[in-house]
């Protein structure tokens, strides 16, 4: 992957500031791990992330958030955040303060606090609908994956490029009834199918990590999460294809409201997250990407965060120790 020139808007200071933002959300959500209350855990993460964002010198706009204003009291789409509204650098923000609310409530794996930022206009303002997603890690020829091809054809293409048989390919899929036919087709050609209960941002990012042994991500998940995952792949490499899925006219109308006219468009990585961008994720619960928040006996909480930047191609793994204010 060729790095783009460093942005004048996204100062390198913001890289570590994003770590602080996702850490704050993760720590707040972690207090409710396993408590069975999805709404309370999500609300805690949202409140903490919003407070942290409002401390930053920027003129930020939430383009991927908790929903529209009448659905979400905080971090709604279009909300302005930052301490320099009207005078600071204009930043687009995509966020999921608690990706995997059910996971957190049940103390399952791969719950994250996730955030991506880009220059104004850099992130697709995706409505809260489903998206067909197809992702592969770095090192493959451009165009090797195609949403207009069958799952079998995509697996065969990746297997050929990798120099292995289709049965040596592992595909990550959300474990949902809507994916029954997809899972059956993949298993029919001998693929390994890695099923996840939730958290498809982590699922997409897993294709970039050789330690996971996951080659491809396939299936339908939330469109906002697709934009977040695309921002991560912009930083570390890989290919992503996405196509919005509409179940009714209300969802189509919402897409048009956010400026999307071609409802059948297949989006490439660069169309979902263009220009320079920064992606950060902090583990809430332990997962394939990151360890979760831990409470040590001495009262210190530890966090694990990954933060990436597209312009430099830099990936940092940050372990934080958080002590109560004295």
N, C-alpha and C positions, 0 to 999 in steps of 0.2 A: 504494500500500500504506500503510495506517495503522499507525504505530508503536505498539507496546504500551508501557505504563508501564515505566520502568527497573526492573530486578530488584534486590531487596535482597541476593540471594544471589550473582548474577553481578556482582561488582564490576568497574568499568571497568579496573582493573589487570590482570584476567585476560585482557583483549583482547590486550595486548602479551605477556603470559606465554604465550599460545597460539602466538604467532609464534615465540617461542624454542623451544617444543616441536617444532613442525613443521620449523623450521630445523635442529635437532639431528638429526632423523631423516633429512632430505634430505641433509645433509652426509655422514652416515655411509654412506647408500646410494650416494651419488654416487661414492664411492671404488671401487665395483664395477660402474659402468656399462660395458657392453660386454664384461664378463668371462665371460658365458655361464653364470653360476651364480646362478639365481633364489633358491635357498634361502639362500645366503650374503648376498646383498643384502638380502633380507627380514629375516634375523636381525639384521643390522647396524642396520637401521632400527628394528626392534622394541626392541632393547637401548637404543639412544640415546633413543627416545621415552619408554620406561619410566623411565629415569634422570632425564630432564627433568621428567616428571610428578611423580616422587617428591620433587622439590625444592619443589613448590608447597604453600602453606598451604591445604589443602582436604581434605575427606573424600570422595574420588572413588571411583566404582564404574564399571567398564567394562561397558557394556551392549551394545555392538557392538565385538567385538574379533577376535582371531586364531582364535577357535574355543572349544570347551569345554575345561575344565581338562585332561582326559585327552588332548586333541589339541594343546594349546599350552602350553609351559612358562611363557610370559610374556604379559601383556596378554590373558589369557583372559577370557571372559565371566564376570562376577562378581568379578573380581580387584579388590581395594582398592588404590588408589594415592593418593599425596599424603603430606605430612609432618604432617598433623593429623587422622589417622583417629580418629573418635570425638569430635572436638571442633571441627573446622573446618566450613565450609559444605559441605553435602551436594550433590555434583555428579554428574550422569550423564555418561558419556563414550562417544562413538562414535568409533572411530578405524580408520584403515588406514595404518599406518606407511609402507607402500610400495604405493600403488595402481598396478598395472601392473608386477608383478615381472618378467614376461616382457619387457615393454618395456624396463625398465632393463637386464636381462641382455643384450638385443640392441641397446641404444643407440637405441631407437626414440623417437618423440615422445609427450608427454603423460603421463609418469610423475610421480606426485605423492606427497608426504607429506601426509596429510589427517587432520583432527581436528574434531570438533564437540562442544560441551558445552552442557548445559542444567541447569536445576534438577532435583532428584530427581523422577523420574517423567515428565520432559519428552520423552524419546526412546523410540520404540517399541523394545522388546527383540526385534528380529527375529532369527529363527533363520537359520543359514547355508544358505538355500535360494535358489531362483530367485524373481524377482519380475517380473511383467509391468509395464512402466513406460511412462508416457506423460507428456510434459512440454512446456510451451510457456512462452515468456517473458512478461514483464509487458506490460500495456497492453491486454489482451483482456477481454471480458466474462466474469464468473464462470460456470463450467460449460461453457465453450466446448469443452473436451475431455472425452471419456467413454470409459472402457475397454470399455463394453458396446456401443459403436459400432464399425463397421469402420474400418480405416485410411483408406479412401477418404472416409468420412463425416467423419472428424476433419480430414483435409486440406482438404476442401471448406469446412468450417466456419471454419477459420482463414483460408483464402484469402478467403472472403467478408468476414470481419471486417477483413482487411488491405486489401481492395479490389483484389485481384489474382486471377489465374487459378491453378488448382491446379498448373499446370506452372511457376509462378513460386515455388512453395514448395520449400524444401530440408529434408530430414528426415535426422537423424543416426541411424545404426543400427550396432550391433555386427556386424562381419563374421563371422558364424557360420552353419554349415549349417542350424541350426534357424530361421534367418530367411529362408530361400530364398523361401518363399511371400510373406512380407511385402515383401521387396525387389521381387519380381516384380509385386505389386499396385501398389506405389508407382510403379514405372517405367511400368506400363501406363497410368497417368493422367498421365504426363508429369513427375512429380516428379523433382527432383534428389535423389539418395541419397548422403549423405556417409558412407562406410563407415570405421569405426575398428577397429583390431585389438584394442584393449583400452582400459581406462581409462574406464569409463562414468560415473564421477563428473564428470570433465571434459566428457564428452559431454553430460550433462544441463545442466551449468552453461553450456555454450556457447549454449543457447537464450536466455540473458539478455544476451548480448553481440552487439550489432548488427554488429560488425566481422567476426564469423564467418559471417554470412549464413545461419545455421542457424535455422529457424523452429520445428521440432518435434524431439523425441527419442521414438523408439518402439522397443519390443522387450524381450526378456528379458535380465536381468542379475542380479547378486547382490543379494539383499534387503538385506544390510548396507550396500552401496554406495547403495542406494535411500534409506535413512535419512540417510546423509551428504549426498546430493544435495538431499534435501528440506530439511535444515537450512540449506543454502546458499540455496535459493530462498526460505525464510522471511525471509532477511535482505535480499534484493535484489528480490523480487517474482517473479511467475510462478505457474504452476499445475502441479500434479503429481498423478498418480493412480498407485496401485500396488496390485497384487494378488499375494499369495504363490502360488507354483506348487510343487506337491508331486509328486514322482516316485514315492514309495513310502510305505508305512505308517510306516517309521522316521522319515522327515522330518515326517510329520504328528504323530507322538508327540513329536518335539523341539519342534515349535511349541506343543503343549499344555503341555509342560514350562515354557515361558517365558510361560504365561498367555494364549495365543492360542486362543480357543474357536471363533470363526467363521472357518473355514478358507477361505471363499469371499469374504470381505469385501474391498471396494474401499476402500482408504485414501486419504483426502485429505491434502493437505499438512499441515494443522494436526494431523492424527491421527498423523503420523509424527514431527513435531517441533513441540511446542507450547510456549507460554510464551516467555520470553526464551531466546535461544540465541546462541552464538558459533560461527562456522565459520572455520577457517583452513586454508590449503593452501600448501605451498611446492613450487616446481618442482624436480624431480630432473633430468629431461631437458627440453629445450625443447619447448614445446607451444603450442596455441592459446590457452591461458589464461595461462600463465606461462613465462618463460625458466627454464632449469635452472641447476644449480650450475656455476659457472665457476671455474677455477683460473688466476689471473693469474701473470705472470712474476715479480712481486715476492713471491709466496708467499701473497698474499691470496686468499681464496675469497669469491665473491659469491653471494648468494641473492636470490630474488625470491618474495615471499609476498603473498597476498591474505588479509585478515582482515575479517570482517563481523560485525555485531551486529544482531539482529532488533529489539530495543526502540528503537534509534535509527535504524535503516536506514542506518547508516554503513558505508561500504566503504573500507578503507585498503589502499593498495599500498605494500609495504615492501621496500626494497632494502637488504640487509645486507652489510656487509664484515666478514669474519672473519679476524682475524690470530692466528697461533699465540701461545700464552702466552709472554711474555718472561721 
